[in-house]
Amino acid sequence: MSKTLAQSKPLSQAVAGQGTSAAEQTGSRLIKSIRWWDGCVLGLAVPGFLFPSLGFSVAALGAFGAIVVWLVSVVLGAVQNNIYAELAAMFPDKSGGIGIYAHEGIKRYSPIVGPLATWGYWLAWSSVLSINGLIIGDYLQSTVWPTATWTYFPPLIGTVAVLALWGLNVLGLRLSTRFSYLLGVLTLLPMLLVMVGPFLNGSLNYDNLKPLSLPDASLMLYWLYLAGWSAYGAECNATFGPEFAYTTREAPRALRVSSVFSIFVYGLVPLGLVGVLGTKGVAANQLTAFDPALRAIIGSDTNLVIVVIVLATLILAANVALIVGTRSLWQMSEENLAPAWLGPLGKYGVPNRAMAATVVPQIILMWLFPTSPVAILIAGNLGYLLCHVCALVAFILLRRDQPNATRPIRLGSSWVTIAGALVAVNVLFVIVGNVVGISINGFNSLIIGVALLGVGYVLYLARDRARA
């Protein structure tokens, strides 16, 4: 964006210059209210997704294996996001992110892929609400109310947290983004402390990283399958692309900047966490390993500070999940992939009905599985990885089928080959991940994941018949 353009037009006029103001005035389109740096702040939530899975990966893979898995996964995610940058600029009026891109590229070949990809994407992101809600409840139960032994205490606290975020987001993305700035500052603190603190104060013990060997290849692939749920998450910036003031420039920039930041976080946080606590220390605190790590780094006399920054990280991640899930479901309705009643926008340009349909099932999940946040993660991961596969395939097909389409960003031809390689890698993760997952957890997670995808297809059929 040129300096002259930025200074000569206020945000509302600049938005009108993109030809969307009339639609916004009628309340039929999402309001352009954020800039690329706002997207990066919202993207700060992605490292918070390490909370529910990092500890479990260390316990399963050992220190070195977990560090390698998270670093490889986040680099793959960053490469994919560079591809999604082209798609985000190609479809500036499409909310819903990579699921919608998958639908756009494949719909001429199959009517089934779009509903499954978009529904799988929505499931994965919306499940963060129930996962983080339970972790928030569990964390507060263990640190603030240790005498509260009621099994349903975590889902009760999680429900309150999710309902509060719902009430905030009804008032518009701009207000939610400002709230995210506050949480983002608090989120950066624990990340930076774990990334840098151990090297500065000598709390990092290099012996904790040994042995420098990797576990069985199939187990590594299983965890690369699970890690994608978290490490690929910077693609969230594509989901609210139409709400950037200058979508074709700012959505790609937010995608790329968030990806680079994620590489540093996912590379250094596991190193610092394990270096301070050791494999046994992390394994003993699988869901809340950041808490004892921060205490070891900055001292045990700062209990309140640690509680606040850990909660801020979890809430920020849940808030972004609500934003992404809502936009995804709303765009599905716009594309005739979900019931039409989800489509109307509220007073502040927010898809209120889509938001309600995102929140309520996650509250129910918290009460159905009050002690199993990771089980929810595994069940939702199938659709998320398949959505990435479909989006990458769509990129390849769009290059072939629409070679002359307007592409404000056009990657070199080698990226078509890279996209094909990423498709193969992610398919390998899905196949091996589920085979190994069955041997570890049985068929339950796979059956639930397939059944949840089936629900999305049933809703699509219902919408399709209603249109007939």
N, C-alpha and C positions, 0 to 999 in steps of 0.2 A: 504494500500500500504506500503510495507516494506521500511525502510530507504535505504537499499542497492539498491533496484530497482529504487527508485526515484533518487538516486545520480549517478547510473551507466549508465543511459541512458538519452540522451536528449529527448525532447518531440517527435521529429519526429521518432526516433528509437523506442521509447516505443510504439508509435502508430503503427508502422510497425509490431511490435511484436504481435499485435492483428489481423494481417492478413488482414488489410484494405488498406494498402498503395498503392497496385497496382490499386485498384479501384479509389482511390483518384487521382492517377497520371493520370488516363484517364479522370478525371473530371466527373465520373458517380456517385460519392458518396460525401456526405458532409464531409468537412475537420475537423479533430479532432484538435481543436485549443484552447479549454478552459478547465479549471480545476473546481473542485467542488465548490471552493470558488467564482469563476466567476459566477457560477450558482446562488449562494446565493446573489451576488450583483444584478444580473438581477432580482432575486426574491424580492428584496427590492421594486420593483414596485408594488407588490401586495397590500400593505397597501394604496397605492395611489388610489386604486379603491374605497376607502371609500368616496372620494370626491363627486362623483355624487349621492350617495345614503344615506349617514349617516344623513345629514340634514333632508331629507324627512322622514326617519325612526323615528327620534326624534319628528318631527311634528305630525306623525301619531300615535306613540306608547307612547309618553311621555318619560321622561328621563330614568326611571328604565326599562321600557319595551324595549327600544332600546338597552340599555347596555346588557340586558339578551339575546336578539336576536343575537347580533353580537358575544358574547362570545360563546353561544351554537353553532352557525354556524361554527366558526373557529375551535372549538374543533372537530366537526364532520369532517371538512375538513382535519384536521391533522391525524385523525384515518384513513380516506380513503387514504391519501397519504402514510401511512405506507404499505397499501395493494399494492398501485401502485409501491412502491419500489421493491417488488418482481417481478412485471411485467416488470419494466424497466430493471432489471437485466436479466430477461428471454428473452427479445427481444432487445438486445443491438444494433442491426443494424437498428431498426425501429425508425424513426422520427415520428412526428405527435401526440405523447402523448396518452392520454387515449382513444381517438376516435379510434386509430389504435388497441389498446389492445382490445377494444370492438369488432372490426371486426375480430381479430385473434381468439377470443374465441367463437364467435357466428356464424361465416361464414358457418360452416358445417350444421347448423340448418336452417339458413335463409340468403338469399342474400340481403335482404332489410335492415337489421339492420346496417350493415357496412356503407353503403352510408349515412343513416340518422344520425347515431352517429357521424361520422367524419365531415359531413357537418354542423351539429348542433354545434359541437365544434369549427369549423372554424368561423362560423357566430358570436358566442359569443365573441371570442377573437378579431376578426377583428373589431367588432363594437366598441371596446374601442377607435379605431382611430377616429371615427366620434364623439363619446361621449366626449372624452377628447379634441378633436379639438374644439368643440363648447364651452366647458367650458373654455378653454384657451382664445378663442376669447371674450367670455362674461366677463371673469375676467379682461382682458386687457382693454376692453371697459369701465368697471366700475371704474377701478383704475387709468389707465394711460390716456385714451382718453374719459373722461366722456361726452364730448360734441358730440361725434360720435354717433348719434342716428339712423343710417341706420340699418334696420332690418338684412341685410345680412353682417354686419360688422363681427360678430362672425364666420360665415362660411368662410369668406375671410381669416381671421387670421388663422383659423383652417386649411384651405387648404394649406397655406404657411408652417405651422408647419409640416403637414403630408408629404408634398413634400420634405421638408428638411430632414426628417427622412428617407424617401425613398432613397434620394441621398446618405446619410451616409451608409445605410445598403447594398447598392449595392457593396460597397468596402469590404465587408466581416464581419463575425461575430466577429472576434477578434477586429477590429477597433470599432465596435458598442459596444462591451463589455467595452473597455477602456473609451469610452464616457459615458457608464453607471456608471463607477466608479466615475466620476466627479459628475454626477447627483445623484448617490447614497449617496454621502457625503452630498449634499445639501438636499436630501430627508430625511435623518436621522435627520437633524436639527429640522424641524417642528414636526416630530413624537416624538422625545425625549422631545422637549419643551412642547408639549401638554401632553405627558405622565407623565413627572416628574415636569415640571415647576410649575404648580399650587400648588403642595404639598410643594415646597420649598419657594415660595415667598408669600404664603397665598392668592393667587387669587382664590382658589377653595372655593366655597360656598356650603356646604353640603345641605343647604336648597333647592338648585337648583335641587337636585336629588329626591326630594319628589314630590308626594307620592310614597312610596315603594310598589306599587301595579302593577299588570299586566293587560293589556286590555283583551278583549275577545279572547278566544283561537283561533278562526278562523282567527282573524286579526294577531295574533302572527304567525300562520302557513303561512299566506300569506307573511309575511315579512321574515320568514325563507326561503321561496321559493325564494324571491328576493335577500336575503343576500348571498345565495350560489354563485351567479354570481361573488361576490367579495371575500368572505371569503374562498372559496375552491381554490382560484387561485394559491396557492403555487405548485400545480401539474404541473405548466408550466415547471418545471425543467425536467420533463419526455419528453417534446416535443423536446428539443435539446439534448437528451441523446446520440445519436451517435456522437455528436461533443465534448463530454468529452474525455479527453485523455485516461482514464481508465473507460470506461462506466459502467461496471458491478459493480464497487465499488463507482464511483463518482456520478453517477446519483441518486442512492438511498440515498447517504449521503446528497446531495444537497436538495433532497425532504424533508428529515427529519429535517435538520437544518432550512430550510426556514419555515417549518411548526411550529416549536417551536417558532421561532421569531414572526411569524404571531399571535400566541396565545397571546403573550405579547402585541403586538401592538393593536390587535382588542379588547383585554380586557381593556387596559388602555386609549387608545385614546378617545373612546366615553365617558368614565368617566371624563377625563380631559376637554374635549370640552364642555360637558353639565355642568360640575361643574363650569366652568368659565362664560359661556354665559347664562346658564339657557335654559329651553325649548323654551321660547319666543325668546330669542336671536338667537338660532339656527334656529328656524322656519322662522325668518325674513331674514336669509342668507342661504337658504337651499343649494345652489350650492357652495357657497364660505364661509362657516362657519369657515374654518380654518383661514381665513384672520383676522376677528375681534378677534378671540381667541388668535392668536399670538400677535396682537396689545395689547390686555389686559395683556398678560403674560410678554412681553419684552418691551412694551412701544410704543407709537405712533410716536416716533421720528426716527423710523427705517423703514420707508415706503419702500425704495428701497430694503432693505434686505428681507423684507417679500415678496415683489413681486417676487424676484428672487427665493426664496426657494419654494414658492407655485408653480411657473411655472416649476421649476425643477422636482417637484414631479409629476406633470401632464404629462410632456414630457417623463419622465422615464417610466411611465406606458404605454404611447402610443408607445414608442420604443419597449418595451418588447412585447406588443400586436402585433406589426408588425412582430417581429421575430417569435413568436409562430404561428400566422396566416399563415405566409409564409411557415414554415416548415410543418404545418399540411396539407396545400393544396398540397404542393409538394409530400408528402408521399401518399396522396390520389391518385395522378396521378401514382405513382410508383406501387400502389396496384390495379390499374385498376378501381378506384372508381371515377375518374374525368378525363377530357380530357387529352390525351397524350401530347399535345403541352405545358402543364404546366411543364413538366419534366426536360428539359435541364437546366444545371447549367451554370452560367456565369464564367467569368475569375477568380473571387475570390472565387469560390466554393459556390456561392449563387444562389438559385432558382429565377432568375430575373423575369421570366414570372409569376411564382406563386406570387411573390411580387407585380407585377403590377396588377394582378387579385385581390389581397387583397386590394390595395390602392384605385384603381379607384372607386369601388362601394361605399366605405366609403366617398369619397369626394362628390359623387352624393347625398348620404344620408344627408350630412351636408347642402347641398343647398335645398334639399326637405323638411327637418325638421329643419330649422334654430333656432327654439326656443324650441325644444323638445328632449333634450338629454336623458331624463329619458324614454321617449316613445320608443326610440331605444333600451335602456337597457331591458325593459320589453319584447319587441318583440323577442330579441335574447336569453332571459333566458330560454325559453322552451327547445330549442335544447341542451343547456348546461347541464341542470339538467338531461334530458333524456340520455345524453351521459354518465354522471356519473352512472346512473342506469345500462346502458348497460355494462360499464367497470367493475362494481362490479359483475354483472351476469357472465361476461366473466371469471373473476377470479375464480368463483365457478365452472364453466364448465371446465376450463382448469385443475383445480385440479382433476376433475373426469375423464376427457377424456384423459389427458396426465400426468398420475401420475408419470411416470418415465422420464419426460422431464428434461433437464438440468436447474436447478434453483440455480444460485450462492447464492441467498438469498431465504430461504424457511421459511416462517412463520409457527407457530404452527397450529395444526388442528383447534383450537378454532377460528382462524381468518376466517375460512370458514363460521362459524356461525355468526360472527360479520359482515362479508360482506353481508350475507342474511338479517340481521337486518337493515343494512344501506340501502339496496335496498328498504325495506319496508318503511323506514323513508322518503327517497327521493321521492318515489312514492306518499306517503301521501302529501308531500310538493307540488308536481306537481298538484295533483288533487284538493286539497283544495285551493292552490294558484291561480289556474286558475278559480275556481268557485267564489272565493271572488273577484278576479281581474275583472271578468265580471260584478259583482255587482257594482264595483267602477269605472271602466274605460270603461265598455261596451265590446263588442266582438272584437273591432278593433285590440287590441294587440294580442289576441289569433289567430285571422284570419291571421294577418301578420306573426306571428311566424310559423303557420302551412304552410302558403304559401311559406315562405322562405325555410323550410325543403323540401317542394315539389320541389323546384328548384334544390336542391341537388340531388334528386332522378331522375329528368329528365336528368341532366347531366350524372348521372351514366348510365341510359338507353342508352343515346347517345354513351357513351364510349363502352358499352357492344355490341351494334349493330355494331359499327365500327370494333370491334375485330372479329365479327362473319364472 
